[in-house]
Amino acid sequence: MAEMLHLIKLCVGAEGVEDLLAWQHARFGTGSAEHVTRMWPKREAELLAGGSLYWVFKGAVLARQRLLGLEERRGADGILRCALKLAPDVVRTEAQPRRPFQGWRYLKGADAPRDLPQGRDHTDPLPRELLDAMSVIGLR
């Protein structure tokens, strides 16, 4: 049996999960949401076998949305892109520090943060000084 596979992406322009929720609600209402990205994942079948898109806010993973599908979108510039179709529910996760990166990355199921218990909307992130010290010694 293959290990669960996910995507991870920075939530650019959002201060926190509430900003993502407000933006998606304004754009998509209460239905499924989508995020358009330039690259098409080569491991599509693995992702769509239960994977999620994990969102990074200000240096920490804080939420995820289940991936429902991938669809082609053509931008105004004529370039073909990939729309990540997402479940409308945003599931909050334990805070997990992440360095900045561009685009999206694959995330193994074993490396994904755990979901928070229902009704709990956050974990206290580690102090910035501790995160920086962990980075220096290669722990993040």
Secondary structure as UniProt FT lines:
FT   STRAND          5..10
FT   TURN            12..13
FT   HELIX           17..28
FT   TURN            29..30
FT   STRAND          33..37
FT   TURN            42..43
FT   HELIX           44..47
FT   TURN            48..50
FT   STRAND          52..57
FT   TURN            58..59
FT   STRAND          60..74
FT   TURN            76..77
FT   STRAND          80..86
FT   STRAND          91..97
FT   STRAND          104..108
FT   HELIX           109..111
FT   TURN            118..119
FT   HELIX           128..136
FT   TURN            137..138
//
